[in-house]
Amino acid sequence: MTRHTWDLYWIVSDPAVRAARPGSALLDALVALLAGRGGRILRIETSSTEVYGSAQRFYARNNVIEAGRIPDFYADGDALLVLYKHIDPAPAA
């Protein structure tokens, strides 16, 4: 998106394997990759409805922060949630 901001469009896992935390492993791997490329912010969007409640809880468990919301974005009563995850710099080699 910008010099140091990246966008995560979707991350999805099969409910049958969620206990193994594959989504968290993917997110951690992405953050590590982006840190190595100078990334500092990972931007994510989702819906505010309970249909996306599992996504909202997933991001909260993984230290993703809500930066803002746009009410009625997708439909009446369905806000766009703008989230971000800060990426720490990669250790110097």
Secondary structure as GFF3:
##gff-version 3
##sequence-region A 1 93
A	DSSP	beta_strand	5	8	.	.	.	ID=ss1
A	DSSP	three_ten_helix	15	20	.	.	.	ID=ss2
A	DSSP	alpha_helix	22	36	.	.	.	ID=ss3
A	DSSP	beta_strand	41	47	.	.	.	ID=ss4
A	DSSP	three_ten_helix	50	52	.	.	.	ID=ss5
A	DSSP	alpha_helix	53	61	.	.	.	ID=ss6
A	DSSP	beta_strand	65	75	.	.	.	ID=ss7
A	DSSP	beta_strand	78	86	.	.	.	ID=ss8
###
